[in-house]
């Protein structure tokens, strides 16, 4: 399996941090994504996040579903 790039690692970490900050599980995020018209199942979501391989559009959809209004990049 190829190593994650620094950017993929950072994207994965930011998404996981936002989920943790709001105490949202993967199952809950699937429900929230469905509410905004994004169909995803829990297993695929977990795999995408674990790999850190997802589009910028998907990342923004997740942040929107989580209710994120500001994101600090550090």
C-alpha positions in Angstrom: 0.0 0.0 0.0 1.4 3.4 -1.0 2.2 5.9 1.8 0.0 8.8 2.4 1.3 12.1 1.3 1.6 14.9 3.8 -1.5 16.6 2.2 -3.6 13.4 2.5 -2.6 13.0 6.1 -3.5 16.6 6.9 -6.9 16.3 5.2 -7.7 13.0 7.0 -6.6 14.6 10.3 -8.7 17.7 9.8 -11.8 15.7 9.0 -11.3 13.4 11.9 -10.7 16.3 14.3 -13.9 18.0 13.2 -15.8 14.8 13.8 -14.3 14.4 17.2 -14.9 18.1 18.1 -18.6 17.5 17.5 -18.7 13.9 18.8 -20.0 12.7 15.5 -19.6 9.0 14.6 -19.1 7.7 11.0 -22.7 6.4 11.1 -24.0 9.9 12.1 -21.9 11.6 9.4 -23.5 9.2 6.8 -26.9 10.4 8.0 -25.9 14.0 7.9 -24.4 13.6 4.4 -27.7 12.0 3.2 -29.6 15.0 4.6 -27.6 17.2 2.1 -28.0 14.8 -0.8 -24.7 12.9 -0.6 -25.2 9.1 -0.6 -22.4 7.2 1.2 -22.4 4.1 3.3 -20.5 3.9 6.6 -18.0 1.3 5.3 -17.0 3.4 2.3 -16.8 6.5 4.4 -14.5 4.9 6.9 -12.3 3.6 4.1 -12.1 7.0 2.3 -11.2 8.8 5.5 -8.7 6.1 6.6 -7.0 6.3 3.2 -7.1 10.1 3.1 -8.0 9.8 -0.5 -11.1 11.9 -1.2 -11.8 14.9 -3.4 -11.9 18.5 -2.2 -15.6 18.5 -3.0 -16.2 15.5 -0.7 -14.2 17.1 2.0 -16.3 20.3 1.8 -19.5 18.2 1.8 -18.4 16.5 5.0 -17.5 19.8 6.6 -20.8 21.3 5.6 -22.7 18.2 7.0 -20.7 18.6 10.3 -21.7 22.3 10.5 -18.2 23.5 10.3 -18.0 27.2 9.6 -14.4 27.8 10.3 -11.4 25.6 9.8 -8.0 26.4 11.2 -5.0 24.9 9.3 -2.0 24.4 11.5 
